[in-house]
Amino acid sequence: MKVNVEVECSPEEARRFLGLPDVTKANDVYVDALAKAMQGVGNFDQLQELSKQVAPMGQLGLKLFQQFLENGAAMAMSGAMTGSGKPKKDG
């Protein structure tokens, strides 16, 4: 049996329904600080130094995030290929 449920709501309503915190103020502070920091960037070296401060894990963090996304996509595709949400059994 397959059941589909569609819910129409705004992102704010979905956030509240799922019990997620409102991070609007924290996001605003972060974006303002990043915008102010970017105003002083005049060349590539300064931009690279700023990115190291903003994302301390730098390239490693980006690679881990990319690997996470690729693994998730592969798992989703394998579920779609078998026609169910369960992995295909051999034999």
C-alpha positions in Angstrom: 0.0 0.0 0.0 1.3 3.4 -0.9 -0.1 6.6 0.7 0.8 10.1 -0.5 0.1 13.1 1.7 0.5 16.7 0.4 0.7 19.6 2.8 0.5 23.2 1.6 2.1 25.6 4.0 4.7 28.3 4.2 8.2 27.6 5.3 7.5 29.4 8.6 4.4 27.1 9.2 6.5 24.0 8.4 9.3 25.1 10.8 6.8 25.6 13.6 5.0 22.3 12.8 8.3 20.3 12.9 9.3 22.1 16.1 12.5 23.6 14.6 13.9 26.8 16.2 13.6 30.2 14.6 17.1 31.1 13.6 16.2 34.3 11.7 18.0 36.6 14.1 21.1 34.5 14.2 21.1 34.3 10.4 20.7 38.0 10.1 23.7 38.6 12.4 25.8 36.1 10.5 25.0 37.6 7.1 25.7 41.2 8.4 29.0 40.1 9.8 30.0 38.3 6.6 28.9 41.3 4.5 31.0 43.7 6.6 34.0 41.4 6.4 33.6 41.1 2.6 33.7 44.9 2.2 37.4 45.0 3.1 38.4 42.2 0.6 40.3 43.6 -2.3 42.1 40.6 -3.8 42.0 36.8 -3.9 44.5 36.3 -1.1 42.3 38.3 1.3 39.2 36.4 0.2 41.0 33.1 0.8 42.1 34.2 4.3 38.5 35.3 5.1 37.1 31.9 3.9 39.5 30.1 6.3 38.1 32.2 9.2 34.5 31.6 8.2 34.9 27.9 7.4 37.8 26.6 9.6 37.7 23.2 8.1 38.1 24.7 4.7 38.6 22.3 1.8 38.2 19.2 4.1 34.8 20.4 5.3 33.7 21.0 1.7 34.8 17.5 0.7 33.1 15.9 3.7 29.9 17.8 2.8 30.1 16.8 -0.8 30.7 13.2 0.1 27.6 13.3 2.4 25.5 14.7 -0.4 26.8 12.1 -2.9 26.2 9.2 -0.5 22.6 10.5 0.2 21.9 10.8 -3.6 23.3 7.3 -4.2 21.1 5.8 -1.5 18.1 7.7 -2.8 18.8 6.4 -6.3 19.3 2.8 -5.2 15.9 3.0 -3.5 14.3 4.4 -6.6 15.8 1.7 -8.8 14.4 -1.2 -6.7 11.0 0.4 -6.7 10.8 0.5 -2.9 12.6 2.2 -0.1 14.4 -1.1 0.8 17.7 -2.2 -0.7 17.6 -4.9 -3.3 18.4 -8.4 -2.0 20.7 -10.7 -4.1 19.6 -14.2 -4.8 
